[in-house]
Structures are given as structure tokens and as C-alpha cells.
Amino acid sequence: MLFVCPSRMPLRTRGSLDADTVTRVRSKDLATHSRWLLPSTAPVIRHVIEHESLLTPWSHLTFLGMLCSLRCLRYSCITGGAIRIPTIGPSLPLLSYIGAYRFIYHAQEMLQEGYVKYKGCTFKVPFFDRWMVVVSGPALVEELRRYPDDQVSFEQAAAEMLQSKYTLGRETVGDPYHIEVIREKLTRNLATLLPDVMDEIQHAFNELIPIGTDEWTEVHALPVMAQIVARASNRIFVGLPHCRNPTYLKLAINFTRDVTKGRTILNLTPPFLRSFVGRVFCPTATTYKLTSEIVTPLIEERQRLQREHGVNWVDKPNDMLMWLMDEAEGNETRLRHLIKMLLIVNFAAIHTSSNSVTHALYHLAAQPEYVQPLREEVESIIAKEGWTKAALGKMWKLDSFMKESQRFNGINSTSLFRIALKDLHLSDGAHIPAGTIIVAAASPMHSDEEYYPNAAEFDPFRFSNMREDGEGTKHQFVSTSVEYISFGHGKHACPGRFFAANELKAMLAHVLINYDIKFEREGVRPENKWLATTIVPEPTAKVLFRKRQH
């Protein structure tokens, strides 16, 4: 079965749009056309567009859920009677919208208030169209993790909050076979693929942070880290030369923002108009078509080689695209939507990883006293073993640094995102009606002194010290537990975390070996930004780089 490329169909703007143009045009479209969907929501959409750099895949499941149905203001109001558990903020009709608006800007304070008041129990916070129930403490985290998929669902929660059938594609949502590809193929091939990742990291740093002298060079850290992550990831998603194609990379990086914008406009749209609005205004459709024009020739060439030389031809690529193609073989629907699946893999990989490595980079720049012990560890291990997966696995201090950064900062303040498929009765006595969104409080637990002594302090070697005390792999960066849920916990924990951990440690190790870094205001780390439950390193911060001196 041959791959069928939708981009081969007529497209009015084909040949006239690039990734920058798509971003500008679609942002303008969303802000303009929101007025006829719901006049009062145009400012909200403009706010989303202006703050799109703060949005990551997890934020779609939280922040956008609060924005999704402002149209409900015309028809109904939130009431707390259906979910009789404690509320943070007002719960009376109409007044609950004040709480929903406050949650956008003060989620950190509201979640912490709920955690302190109701630790070990449940509480709820308002979205504009629903309540989000938050479980707190390890016991309820474990209870939520243990619920079977016929009672709670991560996939259905994500599909509902993302409007996935319009933004990501109905077919890909109904058949998420990429998860098994990531879990099986990607994770099992890490040792083989890491040299290519390292090669791309080196090339990307040399191009994006060219240090030719001993002078300090100012670097806009977050977007540059996003580009490096995108290149390193796509080295094993699509390989050379596509992983260095600037147009393809821009499309891959901006796809998350496209989903955000499309998700917002669709949830401000009456259900009977969503199909039309999704086709006309959802920016992911244009991104998909432009990406198809770049990647389709590659897919067709690989299909030709496979027909001519058999399934396991010499020099067959060992990358994500090839694995997806193999999984799609014989399935016409999968073959038609290969590029959508490739974009979804990028959607999951780029922004969370770029935020994570930037968080860690900011700590390194603000606290230079940690550079030397990390350098000594990296250099001694690389000298003995080279740049291998086994070598990265022995860098306990670097691993601890990354995990502590994730604990201290976080990517999202909630985790274990689920929707109740049936009425649930939790052990704390809470009754959860079917259709309710449920999450676990991550940031409040990660800052709890009961589980992390001196939790308010950044202790880079917290977890390596625990490992040296005999607790082994329990405190690795990739390990999850009921007290550490940055990657989720249980069978729905992030399947790509093993690749991400190696990629991010490799990036930070490269910085340690090759650069000196600092902030202009030495010793001062910029404050993180919160937008609802999403946490990002300061997007405008500049880090000073220079060639390593000692």
C-alpha cells in the first residue's frame, strides 16, 4: 500500500506559505474570527496568542480546559453541587467564574492552598466550563494510578481537552500506535542511536551558539534550547538532512502552538460548528500540509527501496519515521496519516524537553559553584567510556541535577491527568461523578518537607546522595514514585522519558565541557512563569556563554 499525501491535493496557498507566514496569518485569523464565534472572547484568544511561548503539551490539558467554554456564560454557570468536595475559591453560581479567572494567574497559590488545607484528601478548582478535582498526597496518587482503564482514562481526557479529533486528527487519536513505537523501538535503540544524538547536539550548539573568542556572547536561552532539542530529536525521528531543514524544524516546533490556538478557538465554538471551524481556522491543518510537502518525498523514496530490496534492505534507516512506516504497513489509514503521527511525536518531545533543559541551564548559570563537581564527573567518565548510554548512566551527579531541577521547578504543577468514565468513590470519602477531570497535585507534593527535607532549597545532589546511601535506581531521573510524579506514574507514565533523560543529560554535559555560562546579574536566577498550571523558565531571559577558560 502506497503512502497517500494530502498535500498533493489542490491548496490555494500552496507554494506561497512558509512556517513564519503560517504563524502570522493563523494568529491573526484566530484573533479576528473569534469575534463572530463569541464576541467577548476575542481578548482571551489574543491573550493566548501573546503568551503562546508559555504553553506546552501538558498546559493544553489544563489551561485550555479553563478557556474552552466561555460560551457557556451565555447558557449556564458552574455549580458545585454535583461534586460535593471542598472548593478552592468561590463555588456559588456565577461567582465560580471569578475563581476560574483567578486560577489562570494564581494557580500556584490556589493549588498550594488546597494541598495545605486538604493534604491526603481531594479538593476542586474551577475551570470556566467544569471543575477539576485534585487529589493530594501519595496514598491518593497510588489510588488514582491503580484505577483500571475502564474506570478512568488518560487518552479520553487528553482527547476531550485537546479537541484532538480536530487538532491532531480523528484517525491518529483513535489509533495511538506511536506510544508502543516509543516504548519499544525508541527506548530499546537508545544505546545505538545516542552517538547520532551527540553528533547533532555538537553541530547544533556550534551553529546556534558560535563562540569564536573568549568574549561573552548573549544567548536567548529558551528558544535556542528548543531548536537544539528539535534538531537532536529529529536526528532520530527523520534523520539527516531533514533534521537540519529550518522550515521543517520551525513547523515541528510551532506545531504545539498550532494545537493550542486551534484548541482554544474550537472550544469557544458551538459543537455543531466545530467541524467547519476546524477545517477553516485550525492552524494544524496548514502545518500538516506544509510538513507533508517536505517529508512525503522521503517517505516515497523509502517505500520504493523497500519494494525493490525487501523489508530489511541494506542501510535501512533506523529512525522514528521508519518505525512508524513499518507499523503502518498494510494499514491504509495509518499510511495516509503518517505525517500527522510524526508531528504528534514532535508535539510530545520538543517543548517539555526544551523547558526542562532550560530550567537546569538557569540553575547552572546562577550557581557556578556546582559547575566544577559536575565537570569532574562528566570528564572522568567520558575519558574512560566515551559518549555512550552506559557513560551517561554512570553520571549520578548530573542525573541528580536534572531530577532536582525537575522537582524544584516542574513542567506542570499537576500530573496523572484522567477523566472518570464511571462514578468513583475515593478512600477519603469523595464522590467523583463520571465525566469529571481528575489530576494529582505535583508541585505542592514536590515542595513538601515531609517528602523532601529542605524542599525550598535547590539541592543538586539530593538524589545522588540518596543513591549512594544504597537506594539504587529508585532515585534516577527517569524513576517515578508516588512522591515524584513529574513524568506521571504507573503504566501511563511518559513513555519517552528514557530518551528525553539521555538527550537532556547529553546536552548539559556538552555545555559543561565546552562553555562557561552566567547571567548578566550574576547569581540571580530569573523567576519561573506560571500560566494556570503550566510552568516555564523565564522566556525572555538571556544567558551569557563563552568558550570554557579552565
Salt bridges, closest charged atoms under 4 A:
ASP20 OD1 - LYS250 NZ 3.37
ASP29 OD2 - ARG26 NH1 3.55
GLU52 OE2 - ARG257 NH1 3.99
GLU52 OE1 - LYS261 NZ 3.06
GLU109 OE2 - HIS106 ND1 3.95
GLU113 OE2 - LYS117 NZ 2.91
ASP129 OD2 - ARG130 NE 3.73
GLU142 OE2 - ARG145 NH2 2.56
GLU142 OE2 - ARG146 NH1 3.82
ASP149 OD2 - LYS491 NZ 2.99
ASP149 OD1 - HIS492 NE2 3.05
GLU155 OE2 - HIS492 ND1 3.74
GLU160 OE2 - ARG130 NH2 2.32
GLU171 OE1 - HIS337 NE2 3.64
ASP175 OD2 - ARG334 NE 2.54
GLU180 OE2 - ARG183 NH1 2.51
GLU184 OE1 - ARG188 NH2 2.80
ASP196 OD1 - ARG235 NH2 3.61
ASP199 OD1 - HIS203 NE2 3.60
ASP199 OD2 - ARG235 NH1 2.85
ASP199 OD2 - ARG244 NH2 3.82
GLU200 OE2 - ARG231 NH2 2.79
GLU200 OE1 - ARG235 NH1 2.77
GLU200 OE2 - ARG244 NE 2.92
GLU207 OE1 - ARG231 NH1 2.84
GLU218 OE1 - LYS542 NZ 3.58
GLU293 OE2 - ARG14 NE 2.88
GLU300 OE1 - ARG8 NH2 3.44
GLU301 OE2 - ARG304 NH2 2.53
GLU308 OE1 - ARG304 NH1 2.86
GLU308 OE1 - HIS309 NE2 3.74
ASP319 OD2 - ARG302 NH2 2.70
ASP326 OD2 - LYS316 NZ 3.17
GLU332 OE2 - ARG336 NH1 3.30
GLU379 OE2 - ARG548 NH1 2.55
GLU385 OE2 - LYS394 NZ 2.31
ASP399 OD1 - ARG467 NH1 3.79
ASP399 OD2 - LYS505 NZ 2.97
GLU404 OE2 - ARG407 NH2 2.83
GLU404 OE1 - ARG462 NE 3.01
ASP448 OD2 - LYS119 NZ 2.76
GLU450 OE1 - LYS119 NZ 2.43
GLU471 OE1 - HIS475 NE2 3.39
ASP516 OD1 - ARG375 NH2 2.85
ASP516 OD2 - ARG546 NE 3.24
GLU522 OE2 - LYS518 NZ 3.12
GLU538 OE1 - LYS529 NZ 3.44
